[in-house]
């Protein structure tokens, strides 16, 4: 069982969850980038109408 660690800001961190999040950051970033690109494409379409 992983114990929680408190960081310098007082937030409780579960090391296992932190490692999972770090491992998924590239996927999360790619998804956010795609969402932002889609958003601006929609804005462009609205402006061009």
NORSULMO-V239854 format. One record per residue. RES is the residue in one letter. NEAR is the number of other ideal C-beta (glycine too) atoms within 12 Angstrom. Layout:
BEGIN
RES|NEAR / RES|NEAR
END
This chain:
BEGIN
X|6 / X|13 / X|10 / X|15 / X|16 / X|12 / X|12 / X|7 / X|8 / X|9 / X|12 / X|14 / X|20 / X|17 / X|17 / X|15 / X|16 / X|18 / X|13 / X|15 / X|16 / X|15 / X|12 / X|15 / X|14 / X|12 / X|14 / X|15 / X|14 / X|13 / X|14 / X|15 / X|14 / X|14 / X|14 / X|14 / X|14 / X|14 / X|14 / X|14 / X|14 / X|14 / X|13 / X|12 / X|11 / X|10 / X|9 / X|8 / X|7
END
